[in-house]
Amino acid sequence: MQASQDLVLKLVGLVYDAGADPSRWPAFLTLLADSTRGASAAMYTDLSFRSSSVWSIVRIDPAAVKAYQEHYVTLNDLTPLRLTSLEEGGVATRRAWCSDGEMLRKEYYNDFLGPQGMFHSLTGLIFRRETSTTNIDVFRPYGAEAFDHEEVELLRTLMPHLKRSLEIHRRIAALEQQQKATEAAIDLVPIGVVLQGLLGTVSVNVAARVILAQRDGLRLGPHGLEAVRWSENQRLQLLIAQACETSRGKGLSAGGSMSVSRPSMLRDFAVMVCPMPPGESVFGGCPGHAAVFITDPEAQVETVEEVTRRAFALTAGEATVAALLVKGKTVKEISDELHISVATARTHLKHIFAKTGTHRQSDLVRLLVMSPATLHRHDVEPSPIVPPGRPLSA
């Protein structure tokens, strides 16, 4: 079988499609299996011969995959043989490390591979690490012809692209994880944060959603963040545009600050606009974005005592003692500051232990310091609004 250039190009295209969208791997594996006259195909990672993570399969019973992951991966004595024959990026057929006669005598084949129609295999080793290998296999059952040289060469042609595609996938996954962590951190900030691009693409944090839901001086229009008053909006749009140009590397503006008045006659919003770092990936990796920070002087921010009291059902006295513990005060210092006896302070501490499920003062302080309730003191339920872009918090 001689693969045509059109076929190779189509397979390569599917490889990179799948790198960006893992749901496309079955389409690639199906075409590869059909192109090599395979009955089934799989991509998977074996971890230290003890466990396996399956990327994608076609024409293989999912129950068999589960059985392999839970049991047969530890009985797969073909993997060590394959590793002595293949380096990273290498391609071969099973006959390179195990003859047909040896295969038929193997318990692993008779108990698992045979019933799944896996006798001949065309294998590529995409990644080889100290404790794992990432592989691609195409299978044929016993009685079918073995894979030939042209089919080996087809998979060999695809190997560099498979490696690059999986690297792309891992980088995308890492960036998405990093973005989720960043978005979660931004949502903890009690200041409104609006990220806006040149084309009006907008992303907002929780505090900004609360501010915008008030519809009191600021709003989201078809082109992004707007001030209600015309003169203020002109200034705001200029600051955003200049910051976006700087972010793109085509301007020198460092942004600026302004006040935005409110029809309700409450105190003005304080708005600061600044460019995102050049090349910063926010919306689909396209540079050219501004960060708008909005401070609402009317916002009510709870004290540590208030948040701790509500989070752990403490009394007012217990919450005050807990807040002083977080500040590093000793029981004696707390009793002196609150003008209560040491015995009373210890009673409060005993009740706090019971309500927080802790037993030592160090564990209690750690719990209070790391509690999301203590970290996030802007506890306002946002009104349901749908900005033009994707919000930072779903």
Secondary structure as a PSIPRED ss2 file (coil, helix, strand):
# PSIPRED VFORMAT (PSIPRED V4.0)

   1 M C   1.000  0.000  0.000
   2 Q C   1.000  0.000  0.000
   3 A C   1.000  0.000  0.000
   4 S C   1.000  0.000  0.000
   5 Q H   0.000  1.000  0.000
   6 D H   0.000  1.000  0.000
   7 L H   0.000  1.000  0.000
   8 V H   0.000  1.000  0.000
   9 L H   0.000  1.000  0.000
  10 K H   0.000  1.000  0.000
  11 L H   0.000  1.000  0.000
  12 V H   0.000  1.000  0.000
  13 G H   0.000  1.000  0.000
  14 L H   0.000  1.000  0.000
  15 V H   0.000  1.000  0.000
  16 Y H   0.000  1.000  0.000
  17 D H   0.000  1.000  0.000
  18 A H   0.000  1.000  0.000
  19 G H   0.000  1.000  0.000
  20 A H   0.000  1.000  0.000
  21 D C   1.000  0.000  0.000
  22 P H   0.000  1.000  0.000
  23 S H   0.000  1.000  0.000
  24 R H   0.000  1.000  0.000
  25 W H   0.000  1.000  0.000
  26 P H   0.000  1.000  0.000
  27 A H   0.000  1.000  0.000
  28 F H   0.000  1.000  0.000
  29 L H   0.000  1.000  0.000
  30 T H   0.000  1.000  0.000
  31 L H   0.000  1.000  0.000
  32 L H   0.000  1.000  0.000
  33 A H   0.000  1.000  0.000
  34 D H   0.000  1.000  0.000
  35 S H   0.000  1.000  0.000
  36 T C   1.000  0.000  0.000
  37 R C   1.000  0.000  0.000
  38 G C   1.000  0.000  0.000
  39 A C   1.000  0.000  0.000
  40 S E   0.000  0.000  1.000
  41 A E   0.000  0.000  1.000
  42 A E   0.000  0.000  1.000
  43 M E   0.000  0.000  1.000
  44 Y E   0.000  0.000  1.000
  45 T E   0.000  0.000  1.000
  46 D E   0.000  0.000  1.000
  47 L E   0.000  0.000  1.000
  48 S C   1.000  0.000  0.000
  49 F C   1.000  0.000  0.000
  50 R C   1.000  0.000  0.000
  51 S E   0.000  0.000  1.000
  52 S E   0.000  0.000  1.000
  53 S E   0.000  0.000  1.000
  54 V E   0.000  0.000  1.000
  55 W E   0.000  0.000  1.000
  56 S E   0.000  0.000  1.000
  57 I E   0.000  0.000  1.000
  58 V E   0.000  0.000  1.000
  59 R C   1.000  0.000  0.000
  60 I C   1.000  0.000  0.000
  61 D C   1.000  0.000  0.000
  62 P H   0.000  1.000  0.000
  63 A H   0.000  1.000  0.000
  64 A H   0.000  1.000  0.000
  65 V H   0.000  1.000  0.000
  66 K H   0.000  1.000  0.000
  67 A H   0.000  1.000  0.000
  68 Y H   0.000  1.000  0.000
  69 Q H   0.000  1.000  0.000
  70 E H   0.000  1.000  0.000
  71 H C   1.000  0.000  0.000
  72 Y H   0.000  1.000  0.000
  73 V H   0.000  1.000  0.000
  74 T H   0.000  1.000  0.000
  75 L H   0.000  1.000  0.000
  76 N C   1.000  0.000  0.000
  77 D C   1.000  0.000  0.000
  78 L H   0.000  1.000  0.000
  79 T H   0.000  1.000  0.000
  80 P H   0.000  1.000  0.000
  81 L H   0.000  1.000  0.000
  82 R H   0.000  1.000  0.000
  83 L H   0.000  1.000  0.000
  84 T H   0.000  1.000  0.000
  85 S H   0.000  1.000  0.000
  86 L C   1.000  0.000  0.000
  87 E C   1.000  0.000  0.000
  88 E C   1.000  0.000  0.000
  89 G C   1.000  0.000  0.000
  90 G C   1.000  0.000  0.000
  91 V E   0.000  0.000  1.000
  92 A E   0.000  0.000  1.000
  93 T E   0.000  0.000  1.000
  94 R H   0.000  1.000  0.000
  95 R H   0.000  1.000  0.000
  96 A H   0.000  1.000  0.000
  97 W C   1.000  0.000  0.000
  98 C C   1.000  0.000  0.000
  99 S C   1.000  0.000  0.000
 100 D H   0.000  1.000  0.000
 101 G H   0.000  1.000  0.000
 102 E H   0.000  1.000  0.000
 103 M H   0.000  1.000  0.000
 104 L H   0.000  1.000  0.000
 105 R H   0.000  1.000  0.000
 106 K C   1.000  0.000  0.000
 107 E H   0.000  1.000  0.000
 108 Y H   0.000  1.000  0.000
 109 Y H   0.000  1.000  0.000
 110 N H   0.000  1.000  0.000
 111 D H   0.000  1.000  0.000
 112 F H   0.000  1.000  0.000
 113 L H   0.000  1.000  0.000
 114 G H   0.000  1.000  0.000
 115 P H   0.000  1.000  0.000
 116 Q H   0.000  1.000  0.000
 117 G C   1.000  0.000  0.000
 118 M C   1.000  0.000  0.000
 119 F C   1.000  0.000  0.000
 120 H E   0.000  0.000  1.000
 121 S E   0.000  0.000  1.000
 122 L E   0.000  0.000  1.000
 123 T E   0.000  0.000  1.000
 124 G E   0.000  0.000  1.000
 125 L E   0.000  0.000  1.000
 126 I E   0.000  0.000  1.000
 127 F E   0.000  0.000  1.000
 128 R E   0.000  0.000  1.000
 129 R C   1.000  0.000  0.000
 130 E C   1.000  0.000  0.000
 131 T C   1.000  0.000  0.000
 132 S E   0.000  0.000  1.000
 133 T E   0.000  0.000  1.000
 134 T E   0.000  0.000  1.000
 135 N E   0.000  0.000  1.000
 136 I E   0.000  0.000  1.000
 137 D E   0.000  0.000  1.000
 138 V E   0.000  0.000  1.000
 139 F E   0.000  0.000  1.000
 140 R E   0.000  0.000  1.000
 141 P C   1.000  0.000  0.000
 142 Y C   1.000  0.000  0.000
 143 G C   1.000  0.000  0.000
 144 A C   1.000  0.000  0.000
 145 E C   1.000  0.000  0.000
 146 A C   1.000  0.000  0.000
 147 F C   1.000  0.000  0.000
 148 D C   1.000  0.000  0.000
 149 H H   0.000  1.000  0.000
 150 E H   0.000  1.000  0.000
 151 E H   0.000  1.000  0.000
 152 V H   0.000  1.000  0.000
 153 E H   0.000  1.000  0.000
 154 L H   0.000  1.000  0.000
 155 L H   0.000  1.000  0.000
 156 R H   0.000  1.000  0.000
 157 T H   0.000  1.000  0.000
 158 L H   0.000  1.000  0.000
 159 M H   0.000  1.000  0.000
 160 P H   0.000  1.000  0.000
 161 H H   0.000  1.000  0.000
 162 L H   0.000  1.000  0.000
 163 K H   0.000  1.000  0.000
 164 R H   0.000  1.000  0.000
 165 S H   0.000  1.000  0.000
 166 L H   0.000  1.000  0.000
 167 E H   0.000  1.000  0.000
 168 I H   0.000  1.000  0.000
 169 H H   0.000  1.000  0.000
 170 R H   0.000  1.000  0.000
 171 R H   0.000  1.000  0.000
 172 I H   0.000  1.000  0.000
 173 A H   0.000  1.000  0.000
 174 A H   0.000  1.000  0.000
 175 L H   0.000  1.000  0.000
 176 E H   0.000  1.000  0.000
 177 Q H   0.000  1.000  0.000
 178 Q H   0.000  1.000  0.000
 179 Q H   0.000  1.000  0.000
 180 K H   0.000  1.000  0.000
 181 A H   0.000  1.000  0.000
 182 T H   0.000  1.000  0.000
 183 E H   0.000  1.000  0.000
 184 A H   0.000  1.000  0.000
 185 A H   0.000  1.000  0.000
 186 I H   0.000  1.000  0.000
 187 D H   0.000  1.000  0.000
 188 L C   1.000  0.000  0.000
 189 V C   1.000  0.000  0.000
 190 P C   1.000  0.000  0.000
 191 I C   1.000  0.000  0.000
 192 G E   0.000  0.000  1.000
 193 V E   0.000  0.000  1.000
 194 V E   0.000  0.000  1.000
 195 L E   0.000  0.000  1.000
 196 Q E   0.000  0.000  1.000
 197 G E   0.000  0.000  1.000
 198 L C   1.000  0.000  0.000
 199 L C   1.000  0.000  0.000
 200 G C   1.000  0.000  0.000
 201 T C   1.000  0.000  0.000
 202 V E   0.000  0.000  1.000
 203 S E   0.000  0.000  1.000
 204 V E   0.000  0.000  1.000
 205 N C   1.000  0.000  0.000
 206 V H   0.000  1.000  0.000
 207 A H   0.000  1.000  0.000
 208 A H   0.000  1.000  0.000
 209 R H   0.000  1.000  0.000
 210 V H   0.000  1.000  0.000
 211 I H   0.000  1.000  0.000
 212 L H   0.000  1.000  0.000
 213 A H   0.000  1.000  0.000
 214 Q C   1.000  0.000  0.000
 215 R C   1.000  0.000  0.000
 216 D C   1.000  0.000  0.000
 217 G C   1.000  0.000  0.000
 218 L E   0.000  0.000  1.000
 219 R E   0.000  0.000  1.000
 220 L E   0.000  0.000  1.000
 221 G E   0.000  0.000  1.000
 222 P C   1.000  0.000  0.000
 223 H C   1.000  0.000  0.000
 224 G E   0.000  0.000  1.000
 225 L E   0.000  0.000  1.000
 226 E E   0.000  0.000  1.000
 227 A E   0.000  0.000  1.000
 228 V C   1.000  0.000  0.000
 229 R C   1.000  0.000  0.000
 230 W H   0.000  1.000  0.000
 231 S H   0.000  1.000  0.000
 232 E H   0.000  1.000  0.000
 233 N H   0.000  1.000  0.000
 234 Q H   0.000  1.000  0.000
 235 R H   0.000  1.000  0.000
 236 L H   0.000  1.000  0.000
 237 Q H   0.000  1.000  0.000
 238 L H   0.000  1.000  0.000
 239 L H   0.000  1.000  0.000
 240 I H   0.000  1.000  0.000
 241 A H   0.000  1.000  0.000
 242 Q H   0.000  1.000  0.000
 243 A H   0.000  1.000  0.000
 244 C H   0.000  1.000  0.000
 245 E H   0.000  1.000  0.000
 246 T H   0.000  1.000  0.000
 247 S H   0.000  1.000  0.000
 248 R C   1.000  0.000  0.000
 249 G C   1.000  0.000  0.000
 250 K C   1.000  0.000  0.000
 251 G C   1.000  0.000  0.000
 252 L C   1.000  0.000  0.000
 253 S C   1.000  0.000  0.000
 254 A C   1.000  0.000  0.000
 255 G C   1.000  0.000  0.000
 256 G E   0.000  0.000  1.000
 257 S E   0.000  0.000  1.000
 258 M E   0.000  0.000  1.000
 259 S E   0.000  0.000  1.000
 260 V E   0.000  0.000  1.000
 261 S C   1.000  0.000  0.000
 262 R C   1.000  0.000  0.000
 263 P C   1.000  0.000  0.000
 264 S C   1.000  0.000  0.000
 265 M C   1.000  0.000  0.000
 266 L C   1.000  0.000  0.000
 267 R C   1.000  0.000  0.000
 268 D C   1.000  0.000  0.000
 269 F E   0.000  0.000  1.000
 270 A E   0.000  0.000  1.000
 271 V E   0.000  0.000  1.000
 272 M E   0.000  0.000  1.000
 273 V E   0.000  0.000  1.000
 274 C E   0.000  0.000  1.000
 275 P E   0.000  0.000  1.000
 276 M C   1.000  0.000  0.000
 277 P C   1.000  0.000  0.000
 278 P C   1.000  0.000  0.000
 279 G C   1.000  0.000  0.000
 280 E C   1.000  0.000  0.000
 281 S C   1.000  0.000  0.000
 282 V C   1.000  0.000  0.000
 283 F E   0.000  0.000  1.000
 284 G C   1.000  0.000  0.000
 285 G C   1.000  0.000  0.000
 286 C E   0.000  0.000  1.000
 287 P C   1.000  0.000  0.000
 288 G C   1.000  0.000  0.000
 289 H E   0.000  0.000  1.000
 290 A E   0.000  0.000  1.000
 291 A E   0.000  0.000  1.000
 292 V E   0.000  0.000  1.000
 293 F E   0.000  0.000  1.000
 294 I E   0.000  0.000  1.000
 295 T E   0.000  0.000  1.000
 296 D C   1.000  0.000  0.000
 297 P C   1.000  0.000  0.000
 298 E C   1.000  0.000  0.000
 299 A C   1.000  0.000  0.000
 300 Q C   1.000  0.000  0.000
 301 V C   1.000  0.000  0.000
 302 E C   1.000  0.000  0.000
 303 T C   1.000  0.000  0.000
 304 V H   0.000  1.000  0.000
 305 E H   0.000  1.000  0.000
 306 E H   0.000  1.000  0.000
 307 V H   0.000  1.000  0.000
 308 T H   0.000  1.000  0.000
 309 R H   0.000  1.000  0.000
 310 R H   0.000  1.000  0.000
 311 A H   0.000  1.000  0.000
 312 F H   0.000  1.000  0.000
 313 A C   1.000  0.000  0.000
 314 L C   1.000  0.000  0.000
 315 T C   1.000  0.000  0.000
 316 A H   0.000  1.000  0.000
 317 G H   0.000  1.000  0.000
 318 E H   0.000  1.000  0.000
 319 A H   0.000  1.000  0.000
 320 T H   0.000  1.000  0.000
 321 V H   0.000  1.000  0.000
 322 A H   0.000  1.000  0.000
 323 A H   0.000  1.000  0.000
 324 L H   0.000  1.000  0.000
 325 L H   0.000  1.000  0.000
 326 V H   0.000  1.000  0.000
 327 K C   1.000  0.000  0.000
 328 G C   1.000  0.000  0.000
 329 K C   1.000  0.000  0.000
 330 T C   1.000  0.000  0.000
 331 V H   0.000  1.000  0.000
 332 K H   0.000  1.000  0.000
 333 E H   0.000  1.000  0.000
 334 I H   0.000  1.000  0.000
 335 S H   0.000  1.000  0.000
 336 D H   0.000  1.000  0.000
 337 E H   0.000  1.000  0.000
 338 L H   0.000  1.000  0.000
 339 H C   1.000  0.000  0.000
 340 I C   1.000  0.000  0.000
 341 S C   1.000  0.000  0.000
 342 V H   0.000  1.000  0.000
 343 A H   0.000  1.000  0.000
 344 T H   0.000  1.000  0.000
 345 A H   0.000  1.000  0.000
 346 R H   0.000  1.000  0.000
 347 T H   0.000  1.000  0.000
 348 H H   0.000  1.000  0.000
 349 L H   0.000  1.000  0.000
 350 K H   0.000  1.000  0.000
 351 H H   0.000  1.000  0.000
 352 I H   0.000  1.000  0.000
 353 F H   0.000  1.000  0.000
 354 A H   0.000  1.000  0.000
 355 K H   0.000  1.000  0.000
 356 T H   0.000  1.000  0.000
 357 G C   1.000  0.000  0.000
 358 T C   1.000  0.000  0.000
 359 H C   1.000  0.000  0.000
 360 R C   1.000  0.000  0.000
 361 Q H   0.000  1.000  0.000
 362 S H   0.000  1.000  0.000
 363 D H   0.000  1.000  0.000
 364 L H   0.000  1.000  0.000
 365 V H   0.000  1.000  0.000
 366 R H   0.000  1.000  0.000
 367 L H   0.000  1.000  0.000
 368 L H   0.000  1.000  0.000
 369 V H   0.000  1.000  0.000
 370 M H   0.000  1.000  0.000
 371 S C   1.000  0.000  0.000
 372 P H   0.000  1.000  0.000
 373 A H   0.000  1.000  0.000
 374 T H   0.000  1.000  0.000
 375 L H   0.000  1.000  0.000
 376 H C   1.000  0.000  0.000
 377 R C   1.000  0.000  0.000
 378 H C   1.000  0.000  0.000
 379 D C   1.000  0.000  0.000
 380 V C   1.000  0.000  0.000
 381 E C   1.000  0.000  0.000
 382 P C   1.000  0.000  0.000
 383 S C   1.000  0.000  0.000
 384 P C   1.000  0.000  0.000
 385 I C   1.000  0.000  0.000
 386 V C   1.000  0.000  0.000
 387 P C   1.000  0.000  0.000
 388 P C   1.000  0.000  0.000
 389 G C   1.000  0.000  0.000
 390 R C   1.000  0.000  0.000
 391 P C   1.000  0.000  0.000
 392 L C   1.000  0.000  0.000
 393 S C   1.000  0.000  0.000
 394 A C   1.000  0.000  0.000
